Amino acid sequence: MNLFDILFYNIFSRYKPKYKQRANSIAIVYVTFLQVALLLLLGVFFAGFFKQMHMVTMSSAKAWTLFVLVSVFLYFKNWMQYTGKKRMTIHAKMNKKKVEHYNIWLLWFLPVAVLGLAYVLYQAV
């Protein structure tokens, strides 16, 4: 299990008692949002790095198009991954061991902080 599986389970288990039917969708959106934010941070970093190295790799429009396509792919990948057997496997593994539940506000602040870091890095370049 990777970090995203653990974060998915934390969000899912937090929202399951309150939103029975929508807990899985909320957890999928959260994991996708976090992965997209990390992808944006990585893209901004490499764009700044390539600009400093005076390398021309692709235009800005093509980079944003690629970002949108990869973001949609990440959503569908997470949707396929966390709606079937994988979610049941994660639930079974997490029930066997003592799981540390993270603060929900800290979990929701994590993607926002990554987006803020990407914005600061974008402004610096």
Buried (B, 14 or more C-beta within 10 A) or exposed (E): EEEBBBBBBBBBBBBBEEEEEEBBBBBBBBBBBBBBBBBBBEBBBEBBEBEEEEEEEEEEEEBEEEBEEBBEEBBEBBBEBBEEEBBEEBEEBBEEEEEEEBEEEEBBEBBEEBBEBBEEBBEEE
